[in-house]
Amino acid sequence: MRLPGKISVLMAVYNAQATIALALRSILEQTRQADQIVVVNDGSTDDTARILQEYSCQHGFRVLTLTKNRGFSSAINTGLRECRCAWIARLDADDWWDSNHLETLERSIAAATENSSLVATRARYWNEEGHLIGDSRGPLLGDALRCFMMRDNPFVHSAVMFHREAACRVGGYPIDVRWEDYELWIALMRSGNALILDATTVNCRKRAGSLSSVSKLLALQARLRMQQQAWRQFRRCCPLTGGIGLLVTWSRVSFAAVRRRLSP
C-alpha cells in the first residue's frame, strides 16, 4: 500500500460572507484532518475578511489577503504557491464537504494500484432554496474517463484532490481561460492517471441564472476549445465518440453565432 502523503486544503474566496463559514466548518470537522489550510481572500469587499480572521485565529490556518480582486486563477495560483503538502484538496467557498471527504480520498490513493495525479469523489447539487436537485455523474477511471473528457468535464471542482508537484509542472491554473479547471485536468491527465470514486462526499450549490446570447456563445466556444484539447490528447481511446462530441459542440457554436448575428 502506498502512503499518499500530507494534504493541503486550498480555497480562493471573493465576497462569500453568506457561505464561507459552512465551508470552513466542513474542513475543520473532517475525520481526517488537513495538514495545512490555505485560504486566499481575493479582495473581498463584504464581511468575508472578518469571518476568515475569526476562524483563522481560532484554528490557526493561513489566510492570504489580496488588496484587490485579481480573479479566480490568479488568486488560486497564489495560494497554490503557499501549499507545502504533496496533495491539494480544493473547496469553493459556496460548497461544503461531508465529514469523511478527505479520509475517502486518502484511502483511495493508498489503495490504488497505479500512481494518480488527480482523484475526486462525486457531488450532490443543491438549489438556492436548499432542495436537493441531483448529483454528479461520469465514468470512474481509465479510457472511459478519458473519452468523457472529450465531451465534458466530469470533475466537480470542490470534489477534487490533485498532486501539487504535477500541477506546478504544468503551470498551475491557466490565466484568462474560461473553465480553467477543465484545462488543468487535461494537463494533469497527459502524464498521470485520474480517478473519480463511486462515493458522494461533496455538496455544491447551483445558482439559477440566464445567460445572454453573447455569454452563451462565449461559453460554447470555450467548451469547444477544451474538447479540442482533450481530443488531441485522448483521441486514441475512442475516436468515434470523441469526434461526434466535437461535431455536436461545433454545430452548437455555429448555430449560436448565427442567432447572435440575427438578433436585434
Steps between C-alpha positions, in 0.01 A plus 500: 500500500639841403496785750315798344689769692372814668204705379461876459151646463490796262226758457464828312225723639327811369199663673382176657369623835179297468668162444863506612432398862330174395785422260761558770312293758484210255880514467559516874257214576670243276569154644839528330625846589680707239872552559482857365216740412566793267225752425550787255272797552482642149430862588158443659300813580234343723535337846710209371829635643358522853363146489830364369689686773278352774541144374873530434565638849310208656638224280836625380472474123660730246307789342657687210336837437517661155439874501288487186303238314728319253263228382485132584802363312743763627371466858506120506850489352614738774369251754645203313848647536451509879391137528766269641334158497515231233128520426263793449131462585285775350184651643302796368359748748135422428536120528561267794631150572361200685719421800660196331608676180876522557508156658327353193746663261802395705389139518445485124852625430653260750314205346561593134704255292629781274631845578239772457540875476128580520223341705146611586176388655148569377285790618141587585343813350278733704294793374476842662195389701696217659338219303700206368478510120738226387854374510807484280547224247780371288727195457740395767840441342708391203403543139135560588604807697730621221221460245262697719754785515450546125132575562495682832678553832385225740699634797322713761754758610425481871528119486852494354836427653812524282873450536673831570821432311310381194288816501805723540676324211217597262489858629203478736164642396509678162436874508221671305343172391138409547467165682858515619448186708404299188826601334704414810345152524587433134858608568528277807360202312765531228759344728303344784197289575173642627214349695145595601390297800156346527439691823306822556664721763458857369210748491483772234263793460349553157392856438231570243568761237452572134785574261489763230546391141857632512577306819350181357714531190815565702425206728450266205818623333695441821354153533594418142860606569515269801352212301756556227781484756360177641460360147864564419605321818253212532362432149657154482267386778178556305544692174138458389336614823745786541453613141123500536527711815715756322259513207201555728667788685629654174142492366371668814768770474409564136129516580558736795717725284227522233235578761724767647544670162127488430390624842397869522 
